[in-house]
């Protein structure tokens, strides 16, 4: 569910 955080915190999106 990293996609959800991706919208809130773009930086976390890279962690995916």
N, C-alpha and C positions, 0 to 999 in steps of 0.2 A: 504493500500500500504506500510505497514511497512516492507514488505519483501525487498523492494528496498533499504531502509535505512539499513536494516540488513546486506546487502553486503558491504555498505560503512562504517557503524558504528556498529560493532557487539554488542556493549553495548545497542544500541537502540533496537536491536533484542529481548533482554530480556524484554523490555518494552511491547512488543507485548503480 
